[in-house]
Every structure is written in structure tokens, then in C-alpha cells.
Amino acid sequence: MKDGPRSLRAPADNRYSNWAYLLMSSLAWTPKAWLALSLPETGRGKAARRKETLRLPKMGFRTFGNDLLRIPCQIARTGRRLIFRLLNGNSRQPVFWRLADVLKR
């Protein structure tokens, strides 16, 4: 290894801080893997759903956040209610709706 191990080049100054940094990044990736494992693959279009399920864990975290977490939403206040309208944002919205159905149950 030319430049030494990368564990010594982490952003913090000692190994305990590096461990905490590693733990935080691990926790950031955990919801993505958990959501990918909880997606159902049954029903019509099983092959296409399988491809979407396999693509989800391979996404970078920035792509995952932009496609499935940061969805444009319009908020309307009418009377005593708040109405949240999800706007058509990207091509991965069917995956989002399947995840919403799974989490609702």
C-alpha cells in the first residue's frame, strides 16, 4: 500500500473519533438496505420489480436521497386540515409507493 491504510486518513484526529465517524456513516446506509429488503416482489410485473429491488442497494446514497427521500411536495392548508400533495418528481416513484404501502402496514 503506497500511502498507508485509509483508516489513518479519516477526517478525525484519533481512532475513537474515526470509529464514531464510521458508525455514523454505517447508520446512514442502514435505512437504504432495510428498505431494499422490505420491498415486495409479488404480483404482476415480478421481473421488473425484482430489477428495481436489486437496483436500490446499489444506488449511491446521494441518488437514494434525491430519488426516494427528497420528493417535491405541495402543502395546502384548507380549513382545519393540511393536505400534502406529492408531485411527480422522478422515474422511481413506483418504488416509493410500494415502500409507502409496506410501511403503512
Residue pairs with C-beta under 8 A, 6 or more apart in sequence:
3 9
7 15
7 18
10 17
10 18
10 21
10 22
11 21
12 18
12 20
12 21
28 61
29 61
32 56
32 57
32 59
32 61
32 64
33 57
35 56
35 68
35 99
36 53
36 56
36 57
38 99
38 102
38 103
39 49
39 52
39 53
39 56
39 95
39 98
39 99
39 102
40 49
40 98
40 101
40 102
41 49
41 50
41 53
43 49
49 98
52 92
52 94
52 95
56 64
56 95
59 67
66 90
67 90
67 92
68 92
68 95
68 96
68 99
71 86
71 87
71 89
71 93
71 96
72 86
72 87
72 89
73 84
73 85
73 86
73 87
74 84
74 85
74 87
75 82
75 83
75 84
75 85
76 82
76 83
76 85
77 83
